[in-house]
Amino acid sequence: MGIITEDAPYWLEAAHPETRFVDAKDQAQRLSGSGNNVSGGWPGLCLDWEPVRQAAAKFIREMAKVAAAHPSMYAYDCWNEPHLEPSWSHHFSATTEEMLFCYCPRTIAEFQRWLELRYGTLDRLNQAWVRRYPDWKAIDPPRVMGTYSDWVDWRRFIIDRST
């Protein structure tokens, strides 16, 4: 049995609209249906917010309780086919900036912390990225393709958190 956490319940979005994914153009993404998620709740909500993490963990625990006792259950996958970019299969005509998630304040803060752990000092990051950031909070994830070092780190950050 595979569990898909990319769908989110509409009640959670209504209770915590701040948890919506934000694209690279700073547009919050409302839940809706899609071809591969006809029940709605796509593209899900940002897991950098505590209410979303708690709801996802509770959902997984409850599903495990129900499925564990079934005689045909051999194993279950807590995150089947994680989508690193939830909207890739959702908007075929969208620009790259409209398909990249998440640029909410929580995810940006997590990225800044990740960079600080990775590089140790701002001087090392500035040298690697060929920039002159005055502090960690000035760093914004890349929002368009074109630069290299920051883009690679942004993708590594997303992959590290999703695997």
ABEGO torsion letter per residue (X at the ends): XBBBAABBBAAAAAABAAABBBBAAGBBBBBBBBAABAAEGOAEBBAABAAAAAAAAAAAAAAAAAAAABAABABBBABBGBBABAAAAABAABBAAAABOBABAAAAAAAAAAAAAAAGBAAAAAAAAGBBBABAAABBBBABBGBAAAAAAAAAAAAAAAX
